[in-house]
Amino acid sequence: MLFVCYPRCTTCQKAKRWLDANKIAFEERHIKENNPTIEELKEWHQKSGLPLHKFFNTSGKPYRELKLKEKLPAMSEEEQYRLLASDGMLVKRPILIGDGFVLVGFKEAEWKAALGIK
């Protein structure tokens, strides 16, 4: 499994502790140092079943500075993918990519269900 995170993010830290506590093996990837590519984002988006706007970190500074709340609805999917791929800090995190699933953000109940943990 691939765990895409920003180490200074408290939600990412919480998710990582949860993965460790549940003895789940994963490869960690620093989202700011190793930004997702457009191809990865397209694949993750498709596997997640989520609307594309759910991949945006709406509480981040870049999101607010770029006024994306107003701009996103008028942007094409291709423009949104390019924007997400341009700056890892625009991407909601953590992201957990496993066999047949992609989880965006840390919601313990969703992660338990996807990983088959009671």
N, C-alpha and C positions, 0 to 999 in steps of 0.2 A: 504494500500500500504506500501511496505517496501522501505525505502530510505537508501541505503548502501553508506556510505561516510567516508572520512577522514576529520575531522573538520578543520584541518589546511590548507587543499587544497582550493585554491581560487575558482576553478571551482565548487567544492562542495558547498562552501559558496554561490556562485552566484545561483546555482540550488536550494538551500534551500530557499533563499530569493524569488526566482521565485515561488516556491511551496506555500510559505506563502502568497505572494501577490495575488496568484490565489485561495487562501482559499482551498488548497488541503490538506486533512488530510493524515498523514503518520506516520509510526513508523520509528524512526531513529536508525541506527545501525552503530557503529564505526568499520570500516573494520580492523583496526589494533588490536583492543581489542577482536573482535569477528569475526575471519577469516571465510570466506565462506568454507563450507565442499566440498569434492569432489562431493557428491550427489547433493548439492545445485548448484554447478557450472555446472554439467551436465544438470540439469533441466533448469537453466537459459540460458545456451548455446542453448539448443533445442528450448526453447520458443522465444529466441531473433531472430533466423533465421540468425545470424551473423556467419562468420567463427570464429573458436576458437581463432585465433591469435588476434582478436579484443578485447579480454578480458584481454590482457596484457597491462600494463602501460608502454608503450615504452619510456616515458620521465623520468621514475623513475631511481634513483640511482641503486637499486638492478638489474634492467633489464640490465643496462650498465655493471655493475660489473660482472654479470654472462655471459656476451657476448651472450645474448639470440638472438640477431639479426641473428647471424651466426648459433646458435644451434637449434632454434625452428623448422626450416624446416625439420630437420632430426629426430625430436622427435615424438613419437606416441602420439595420443590424450590422452591416459591414463597417459603418462609421463607428458604431459602438464597440465592435471587436477591436478596431484599430486603436481607439482611445484606451480601452482596457489594457491592451498589449503595450501601450506606450509608457505606462507608469504602474508598477505593482501596488502603489499606495491607493490606487483607484479601485482595486479589486477587493471585494469582501473576503474576509478570511476568518478563521482557517478554512481550508478546503481539504477534504479527505477524498482521495481517489482510490477506489478499490475495484475489484472484479465486478463489473456490471453496475456500479453505483458511483455517484459523485455527490458529496454532502458539502453544502456551502453554509458557513457559519456554524457555531457550536450549539446544538440543541441536543442535550443528553438523550432524550427519549428517541429522537430520530437516529442518532448514532447507535444506540443499543439495538434498535430494530434492524438497521442495515447490517450490523455485525453479528446479529443473532445472540445478543447477550440478554439474559433474563433480568 
